[in-house]
């Protein structure tokens, strides 16, 4: 008779915040925080390159469901609107540039709420009551 012994090896792994951040989406840096960008991205597309959908009378494309006038206002980064919208770095660069362009014009604070509502409602969207519902969707993804 043979006796077989199995040893259980437990390895403790410490995961710090830096490691967790590296596993999340990495967005273009700017005034809008990484967390806020993630929440907006989740609301718009589940943070996936979803292509274009017809929404509110026009095509909305990519990670952030960017419409063509938004793309033009953000400075038209990348090779073209459709490709940029489905490229996370380019699309997030566009969102950051759009917010840089309009946050002061809007008269609103530099907060995730303001950025989300501008994203949903245009240059003065942060003051438009119609964008509050959108903000609640963003909040449901953990942003404050």
N, C-alpha and C positions, 0 to 999 in steps of 0.2 A: 504494500500500500504506500502510495506517495502522497505526501502532504504538500499542497501548493498554498503559498501565502501570497496574498495580494496586498500591496502597500498602497495606501491612498496618499497622494501627494496634493497638498493644498498650496496653491500659489496665491498670495495676496497681491493684488494689483491696485495701485493707487492711481486714480485718474484725476488729474488736476483740470482746472477750468480751461487752460490753454489747449489741452488735448481735445476737450469737448468742442471748443470753438473751431478747431481745425476740421472736425468731422461735419460741421454744419456748412451751409452754403457760404461762400465767401463773395461778398458784394464789393463793388467799387467803393472806395472810401470817400466820404464827404460829410456834409452836415447831418444827414439822416443816419442814425445809428445802424449798426449791423442788425440788431434785434428788430428795429422798426422795419427795415428793409425786408427781413425774413417774414414778418407778419403780413405786410402788404403783398409780398410775393405769394404767400400761402393763400390769401384771400383770392387773389387774381387767377391763379393757375394751379394751386397745389404745389407751387414752385417747380413747375415743369415746363419744358419748351413745347407748348401745346399748339403752336401754329396760330392761325387766325380764325376768329369767330365773328359773325355779324352781330353787333351789339349797339343798341341805341342809334340806329341809322348809319353806322359805319363799321368798318373792320377794326377789330381790336386784336392785337397780336402778341404772342410770346408770354414770357414769364410774368410780365407786369401788365399784359393786355393793353399795350401801347397803341394809340390811334395815330394816324399819319400827322395831324396837326401838332400833337404832343411831341412826336419825333422831330418835326421841323423846329419847334420851340426849344428843344433840348440841344440843338446844334447839329442834328443829323450825323451822329457818330457812326463809325463802321462803314461798310460798303453800301448798304441800303436798309431801309426800314424793316422789311420782313426778316432779313438775316440778323440784323441787330437785335430785334425783339426776341428771337429764339436763341440768342447767345447771352448767357447770364452776365458776363463781364460787360459787354456792350450795353445791354438793356439796363443794368444797374447804373452804369455811367450816365446813361440818358436820364434816368430818374433823378440822380444826384444833380445833374446840370439843370434840369427843369426846376427842381426845388431851389437851387442857388439863384436861379433867375427870378423866381416869383415869391419867395418867402418874405422879402422886405416889401414888395409891392402889395402883398396880401394884407399887411398890417397885423398879422397874427404872430404869436410866439413861435420860437424855435423848438417845437415839441413834436413828438410822434403824432399826436392828434392833428396838429396843423398840417404836417406833411401828408398824412393819410387822406385828409379831407381835400387838400389841394390836388393830390393825385386823382381822386375821384371826381372832383368838381371843377377843376381848372384853376386859373390864377387866383381867384378869390373864393375858392371852394371851402376854405377853412371858416368862412363867415356865413356860408350858405346852410340854412337848416336842413336842406335836402341831403346833405352829406353826413348827417349824424348817424343814420342807419349804417352807412359804410364804416364809420369809425367804430361802431359797436361790433361789427364783424372782425375788424382788425384787433380790437381788444380781446375777442374770444380766442385769439391765438397767443395771448399772453403779453400783449403790449399795453403800456399805460402812458 
